[in-house]
Amino acid sequence: MQAKHPQRNFEGYGQTPPDPKWPGGAKLALNFVINVEEGSEPSIEDGDPTTESALTEGASGNFPGRDLAAESMFEYGSRVGYWRIARLFEERGMPATIMACGLALERNPKIAAHVRDSKLFDICAHGWRWEHHRALTRDEERERIARTVASIKQTAGRAPDGWYCRYGPSMNTRELLSENGSFLYDSDAYNDELPYWLDVNGKAQLVVPYSLTNNDAKFMRGAIESGEAFFRMLRESFDMLIAEGTTAPKMMSIGLHLRIAGHPGRASGLKLFLEHVARHGDDVWVTTRSDIARHWHRHHQPQA
């Protein structure tokens, strides 16, 4: 019987996770991720065989060829949704991470300018556009990573600090990110509630895990149906982690999409949750993924 899997780690920190030493003794590091994808999804005009209809309202037919309804639903995200979500964070002075596709920022210059001027938002690269990295050759993937960094640096005025693949990484992604040398961290993992280090060809690579658990995509998949249900789902996770944080502080990631949470009836649930978070004061560190990564680099250096 093979006791260990050669490329997977099922143990992690186990029963003895490290004290993350969050600033101010916070019991929880809370990070909101605002996905900026509109304009980077597969489309007929970009040479793809069909229009992307994932994470839309379900009114599109999911049929071959061009789907104008789905295109319009994506446009809502950049035309309306981004500004509503951004306003909710700005009104409260709460930071968040913009997880952006390079092509999406090129096609949404007003959003790119807003991100560039914001003192609340950092940037995590979400790939060049929606494509399966596992289907790319090593050289193709290397080129996509470099193109994404250059593009975001030009549109948003700064290079992204982190990386997260749209459909998951390839077997080469982490090595190529390390080779590129531009990134504080990657988030191509869902396996923990604390950052951790990996050895990538002799170099330490920081992983800041992401999560699809507390994510507005569940509206599109029928798991939640209202802003109040979204608030309840987020609050229940948050309250559990705050309680555990007395002895074992963790981090919590919340994923938002412009064309989903940007609608009023869903944004209302986000608003309720932000108000709930604010009532916990110094118990929670609302922060960006970049600051979590910098904190880990500073206080938790990789062990030999």
C-alpha positions as CSV (number, residue, x, y, z in Angstrom):
1,M,0.0,0.0,0.0
2,Q,1.3,3.4,-0.9
3,A,1.1,5.6,2.2
4,K,1.8,9.0,0.6
5,H,0.7,10.6,-2.6
6,P,3.8,11.9,-4.4
7,Q,2.2,15.3,-5.3
8,R,-0.4,15.9,-2.6
9,N,-0.4,16.8,1.0
10,F,-3.4,15.6,3.0
11,E,-2.0,16.6,6.4
12,G,-1.3,20.3,6.3
13,Y,-1.0,22.0,9.7
14,G,-3.1,19.3,11.3
15,Q,-4.0,19.8,15.0
16,T,-1.3,22.4,15.5
17,P,-1.8,25.3,13.1
18,P,0.6,28.2,13.6
19,D,-0.6,31.4,15.3
20,P,-0.7,33.7,12.4
21,K,-0.1,36.7,14.7
22,W,-2.6,38.8,12.8
23,P,-2.2,42.6,13.3
24,G,-3.7,43.9,16.6
25,G,-4.3,40.3,17.8
26,A,-7.2,39.9,15.4
27,K,-9.1,36.6,15.6
28,L,-9.7,36.5,11.8
29,A,-8.2,37.9,8.6
30,L,-11.1,38.6,6.3
31,N,-10.5,39.1,2.5
32,F,-13.1,40.0,0.0
33,V,-12.3,39.1,-3.6
34,I,-14.0,41.2,-6.4
35,N,-13.7,39.3,-9.7
36,V,-13.3,41.5,-12.7
37,E,-13.8,39.2,-15.7
38,E,-16.2,40.9,-18.1
39,G,-14.8,41.1,-21.6
40,S,-12.3,38.2,-21.0
41,E,-14.8,35.4,-21.2
42,P,-15.1,33.1,-24.3
43,S,-16.9,34.8,-27.1
44,I,-17.5,34.4,-30.8
45,E,-15.9,37.7,-31.6
46,D,-12.7,36.5,-30.0
47,G,-12.7,33.4,-32.1
48,D,-14.2,31.0,-29.6
49,P,-16.8,28.4,-30.7
50,T,-19.6,29.5,-28.4
51,T,-20.5,32.4,-26.1
52,E,-19.7,31.9,-22.4
53,S,-22.8,31.6,-20.3
54,A,-21.3,30.5,-17.0
55,L,-22.5,32.4,-13.9
56,T,-25.2,34.3,-15.7
57,E,-28.9,34.5,-14.9
58,G,-29.9,31.3,-16.7
59,A,-31.9,33.2,-19.3
60,S,-29.3,32.3,-21.9
61,G,-29.9,29.1,-23.8
62,N,-26.4,27.6,-23.5
63,F,-26.6,26.8,-27.3
64,P,-23.8,26.7,-29.9
65,G,-22.9,30.0,-31.5
66,R,-23.3,33.6,-30.3
67,D,-25.6,34.2,-27.3
68,L,-26.4,37.9,-27.1
69,A,-28.4,37.5,-23.9
70,A,-25.4,36.1,-22.1
71,E,-23.1,38.8,-23.5
72,S,-25.5,41.4,-22.1
73,M,-25.5,39.8,-18.7
74,F,-21.7,40.0,-18.6
75,E,-21.9,43.7,-19.6
76,Y,-24.2,44.4,-16.7
77,G,-21.3,43.5,-14.4
78,S,-18.9,46.1,-15.8
79,R,-21.5,48.8,-16.5
80,V,-23.4,48.6,-13.2
81,G,-22.3,45.9,-10.8
82,Y,-18.7,47.0,-10.3
83,W,-19.7,50.4,-9.2
84,R,-22.3,49.2,-6.7
85,I,-19.9,46.8,-5.1
86,A,-17.0,49.3,-5.0
87,R,-19.2,51.9,-3.4
88,L,-20.2,49.5,-0.6
89,F,-16.5,49.0,0.3
90,E,-15.6,52.7,-0.2
91,E,-18.4,53.9,2.0
92,R,-17.0,51.8,4.9
93,G,-13.3,52.2,4.1
94,M,-12.9,48.4,3.8
95,P,-10.2,47.0,1.6
96,A,-10.7,44.2,-1.0
97,T,-8.8,42.4,-3.6
98,I,-9.5,42.9,-7.3
99,M,-9.0,39.6,-9.0
100,A,-8.8,40.7,-12.6
101,C,-8.2,39.2,-16.0
102,G,-5.7,41.2,-18.0
103,L,-8.0,41.5,-21.0
104,A,-11.0,42.5,-18.9
105,L,-9.1,45.6,-17.6
106,E,-8.0,46.5,-21.1
107,R,-11.7,46.4,-22.2
108,N,-12.9,48.3,-19.1
109,P,-10.6,51.3,-18.9
110,K,-12.9,53.2,-16.4
111,I,-12.7,50.2,-14.0
112,A,-8.9,50.0,-14.6
113,A,-8.6,53.7,-13.8
114,H,-10.7,53.3,-10.7
115,V,-8.5,50.4,-9.4
116,R,-5.4,52.4,-10.3
117,D,-6.5,55.3,-8.2
118,S,-7.9,53.3,-5.3
119,K,-6.2,53.1,-1.9
120,L,-8.4,50.2,-0.8
121,F,-7.9,47.7,-3.6
122,D,-5.0,45.5,-4.5
123,I,-4.7,43.3,-7.6
124,C,-4.4,39.6,-8.1
125,A,-4.1,38.4,-11.7
126,H,-6.9,36.1,-12.8
127,G,-5.2,35.1,-16.0
128,W,-5.0,36.8,-19.4
129,R,-8.6,35.6,-20.2
130,W,-10.8,32.7,-19.5
131,E,-8.8,29.7,-20.8
132,H,-7.8,26.3,-19.5
133,H,-4.2,26.5,-18.5
134,R,-4.0,22.7,-18.5
135,A,-4.5,22.8,-22.2
136,L,-1.6,25.2,-22.9
137,T,1.9,24.1,-23.7
138,R,4.6,25.2,-21.2
139,D,5.8,28.0,-23.5
140,E,2.2,29.1,-24.2
141,E,1.5,29.3,-20.5
142,R,4.7,31.2,-19.8
143,E,3.7,33.7,-22.4
144,R,0.2,34.2,-21.0
145,I,1.6,34.8,-17.5
146,A,4.1,37.4,-18.8
147,R,1.4,39.0,-21.0
148,T,-1.0,39.3,-18.1
149,V,1.5,41.0,-15.8
150,A,2.5,43.5,-18.5
151,S,-1.1,44.2,-19.4
152,I,-2.3,44.8,-15.8
153,K,0.8,46.9,-15.1
154,Q,-0.1,49.1,-18.0
155,T,-3.9,49.5,-17.4
156,A,-3.9,49.6,-13.6
157,G,-0.5,51.2,-13.1
158,R,1.0,48.4,-11.0
159,A,1.8,44.8,-11.4
160,P,-0.4,42.2,-9.7
161,D,0.9,40.8,-6.5
162,G,-0.8,37.4,-6.8
163,W,-2.0,34.9,-9.3
164,Y,-5.2,32.7,-9.6
165,C,-6.1,30.6,-12.7
166,R,-9.7,30.8,-14.0
167,Y,-10.2,27.1,-14.5
168,G,-7.4,25.9,-12.2
169,P,-3.7,25.6,-12.7
170,S,-1.7,23.2,-15.0
171,M,1.1,21.0,-13.7
172,N,3.5,23.8,-14.9
173,T,1.7,26.9,-13.5
174,R,3.4,27.1,-10.1
175,E,6.9,26.5,-11.6
176,L,6.2,29.2,-14.2
177,L,5.0,31.7,-11.6
178,S,8.2,31.1,-9.6
179,E,10.3,31.5,-12.7
180,N,8.5,34.7,-13.6
181,G,9.5,36.2,-10.2
182,S,6.7,38.8,-10.1
183,F,4.5,37.3,-7.5
184,L,4.3,37.5,-3.7
185,Y,1.9,34.5,-3.7
186,D,-0.5,32.4,-5.7
187,S,-4.0,31.3,-4.8
188,D,-4.4,28.2,-6.9
189,A,-5.4,26.1,-3.9
190,Y,-8.5,25.5,-1.8
191,N,-7.0,23.3,0.9
192,D,-6.5,25.4,3.9
193,E,-7.5,28.4,6.0
194,L,-4.0,29.7,6.5
195,P,-1.2,30.5,4.0
196,Y,1.6,28.0,3.6
197,W,4.9,27.6,1.9
198,L,5.9,25.2,-0.9
199,D,9.2,24.3,-2.3
200,V,9.2,25.0,-6.0
201,N,12.4,23.9,-7.6
202,G,14.4,24.9,-4.6
203,K,12.6,28.3,-4.2
204,A,10.0,29.1,-1.5
205,Q,6.6,29.9,-3.0
206,L,3.8,31.2,-0.8
207,V,0.3,29.9,-1.3
208,V,-2.6,32.0,0.0
209,P,-5.5,29.6,-0.4
210,Y,-8.8,30.7,-2.0
211,S,-12.2,29.2,-1.4
212,L,-15.4,28.7,-3.4
213,T,-17.4,28.0,-0.3
214,N,-18.3,31.6,0.6
215,N,-18.9,32.7,-2.9
216,D,-21.8,34.4,-4.7
217,A,-21.5,31.8,-7.5
218,K,-23.9,29.8,-5.4
219,F,-26.7,32.1,-6.5
220,M,-26.3,30.8,-10.0
221,R,-26.2,27.2,-8.8
222,G,-29.4,27.4,-6.8
223,A,-27.8,27.0,-3.3
224,I,-28.9,30.5,-2.2
225,E,-31.8,32.5,-3.5
226,S,-31.8,35.9,-1.8
227,G,-29.6,38.6,-0.3
228,E,-30.7,37.6,3.1
229,A,-29.6,34.0,2.5
230,F,-26.3,35.2,1.2
231,F,-25.8,37.3,4.4
232,R,-26.8,34.3,6.5
233,M,-24.3,32.0,4.7
234,L,-21.4,34.5,5.2
235,R,-22.4,35.3,8.7
236,E,-22.5,31.7,9.9
237,S,-18.9,31.0,8.5
238,F,-17.7,34.3,9.9
239,D,-19.1,33.8,13.4
240,M,-17.7,30.3,13.6
241,L,-14.2,31.5,12.6
242,I,-14.4,34.4,15.1
243,A,-15.2,32.0,17.9
244,E,-12.4,29.6,16.9
245,G,-10.1,32.6,16.6
246,T,-9.7,32.9,20.4
247,T,-7.3,29.9,20.2
248,A,-6.7,29.3,16.5
249,P,-7.0,32.4,14.3
250,K,-7.6,31.7,10.6
251,M,-8.4,33.6,7.3
252,M,-11.6,33.7,5.4
253,S,-12.0,34.5,1.7
254,I,-15.3,35.7,0.1
255,G,-15.7,35.7,-3.7
256,L,-17.9,38.3,-5.4
257,H,-18.7,38.7,-9.1
258,L,-19.8,41.9,-10.7
259,R,-22.6,40.3,-12.7
260,I,-23.9,38.4,-9.6
261,A,-23.4,40.3,-6.3
262,G,-23.7,43.5,-8.2
263,H,-27.4,43.2,-8.5
264,P,-29.4,45.1,-5.9
265,G,-31.1,42.2,-4.2
266,R,-27.8,40.4,-3.7
267,A,-25.8,43.5,-2.9
268,S,-28.2,44.0,-0.1
269,G,-27.0,40.8,1.6
270,L,-23.4,41.9,1.1
271,K,-24.3,45.3,2.7
272,L,-25.8,43.5,5.7
273,F,-22.7,41.4,6.1
274,L,-20.3,44.3,5.9
275,E,-22.3,46.0,8.7
276,H,-22.1,42.7,10.7
277,V,-18.3,42.7,10.2
278,A,-18.0,46.3,11.3
279,R,-19.6,45.6,14.6
280,H,-16.7,43.2,15.5
281,G,-14.1,45.9,15.6
282,D,-10.6,44.8,16.2
283,D,-11.5,41.1,16.4
284,V,-11.4,41.1,12.5
285,W,-8.7,42.3,10.2
286,V,-10.4,43.2,6.9
287,T,-7.5,43.2,4.5
288,T,-6.2,42.4,1.0
289,R,-4.5,39.2,-0.2
290,S,-1.3,41.2,-0.8
291,D,-1.2,42.3,2.9
292,I,-1.9,38.8,4.1
293,A,1.0,37.6,1.9
294,R,3.3,40.4,3.1
295,H,2.4,39.6,6.7
296,W,3.3,35.9,6.1
297,H,6.5,36.8,4.4
298,R,7.4,39.0,7.4
299,H,6.3,36.8,10.3
300,H,6.4,33.2,9.0
301,Q,9.4,32.6,6.9
302,P,9.7,29.1,5.4
303,Q,11.4,26.5,7.5
304,A,14.2,24.4,6.1
